[in-house]
Amino acid sequence: MKEQVEMKELKEGRYVIIDDEACVIKSIAKSKPGKHGAAKARVDAIGLFDNSKRSIVGSVATKVYVPIVERKTAQVLTITGDVVNLMDLAEFNTFEIPLPEEYKDRVKEGEEVSYLTALGKIKLDLRN
């Protein structure tokens, strides 16, 4: 799911869709309007799921899409190699996602973990 907003409404730390990928905004630079033009904005962001740097440049009135990012809780059912099987604690559906190397020692079977979902993609979120 996504919604449309103007570039002037974006803020650092929020999300934006660039190249069909949900991204976290790291910086926004705005220039003043020229004699015959509108103010411009440059948004630099990092992909939420692939950690790639992306940027967009346009008028502050340019419409861009913002993803609906949801933070949910799941229980770890099994861990097989670098894949973790989770069950959502609200909807009780099960799914598998890759287990990042940096989380292998922090994720244990039977425990609850939080995860992010946006644009049909899922990612573990163990920042706490």
C-alpha positions in Angstrom: 0.0 0.0 0.0 1.1 3.5 -0.7 -0.1 7.1 -0.7 0.8 10.1 -2.7 2.3 13.4 -1.3 4.2 16.4 -2.5 8.0 16.5 -2.1 7.8 19.5 0.2 5.9 17.3 2.8 8.7 14.7 3.1 10.8 14.6 6.3 14.1 13.0 7.3 13.6 9.6 8.9 10.3 9.0 7.1 9.8 6.7 4.0 9.5 7.4 0.3 9.3 5.1 -2.8 12.2 5.5 -5.2 12.6 3.1 -8.2 9.7 0.9 -6.8 11.6 0.3 -3.5 10.7 1.5 0.0 13.4 3.8 1.2 14.3 5.6 4.5 15.0 9.4 3.9 18.4 10.4 5.1 18.6 14.0 3.9 16.6 16.6 2.0 18.1 19.6 0.4 15.9 22.4 -0.9 17.0 25.2 -3.2 15.3 28.6 -3.5 13.2 29.4 -6.5 14.9 31.1 -9.4 13.6 34.0 -11.5 11.4 31.7 -13.7 11.3 28.5 -11.8 10.0 26.7 -8.8 12.0 25.6 -5.7 13.7 22.3 -6.2 14.3 19.5 -3.7 16.9 16.7 -3.6 16.0 13.6 -1.5 18.7 11.1 -0.6 17.5 7.8 0.8 18.6 4.2 1.6 16.6 1.2 0.5 14.7 -0.4 3.5 15.2 -3.9 2.2 18.4 -3.7 0.0 20.4 -0.9 1.7 21.1 0.7 -1.7 21.5 4.5 -1.9 19.0 6.3 -4.0 18.0 9.9 -4.7 15.4 11.9 -6.5 15.4 15.5 -7.6 12.4 17.5 -8.5 10.2 20.5 -7.9 8.9 20.8 -4.3 5.4 20.4 -5.8 6.3 17.1 -7.5 4.1 14.2 -6.4 5.9 11.2 -5.0 4.6 8.0 -3.4 5.1 7.1 0.3 4.9 3.5 1.3 2.7 2.3 4.2 5.3 0.6 6.5 3.9 -1.6 9.2 5.8 -2.9 12.3 4.4 -6.2 13.4 5.2 -8.9 16.0 5.8 -12.6 15.2 6.9 -15.7 17.1 9.9 -17.6 15.8 8.7 -21.2 15.0 11.9 -22.7 13.5 15.4 -21.7 12.3 16.8 -23.7 9.4 20.2 -22.5 8.3 19.8 -18.9 7.2 15.9 -19.0 7.0 13.6 -18.3 9.8 10.0 -19.4 10.0 7.7 -16.9 11.7 4.0 -16.8 12.8 2.3 -13.4 13.0 0.9 -12.9 16.4 -2.1 -10.9 15.2 -3.2 -12.8 12.1 -1.6 -16.2 12.9 -0.3 -16.7 9.4 3.1 -18.3 8.9 5.9 -17.3 6.5 9.6 -17.7 5.9 12.2 -14.9 5.5 16.0 -14.9 5.3 17.8 -14.5 8.6 20.5 -11.8 8.3 24.0 -12.9 9.5 24.0 -10.1 12.2 20.8 -11.5 13.8 21.8 -15.2 14.0 22.9 -15.0 17.6 19.9 -12.9 18.7 17.0 -14.9 17.2 16.0 -18.0 19.1 13.1 -20.5 18.5 10.0 -19.7 20.6 10.8 -16.0 21.1 8.9 -13.0 19.8 10.5 -10.7 17.2 9.4 -7.6 15.4 9.4 -7.2 11.6 8.6 -4.6 9.0 6.4 -5.0 6.0 6.0 -2.7 3.0 5.2 -3.1 -0.6 4.8 -6.9 -0.2 8.3 -7.3 1.3 9.2 -8.4 4.8 12.3 -7.8 6.9 13.3 -8.6 10.5 13.7 -5.5 12.6 15.7 -6.1 15.8 16.9 -2.6 16.6 15.8 -2.8 20.3 
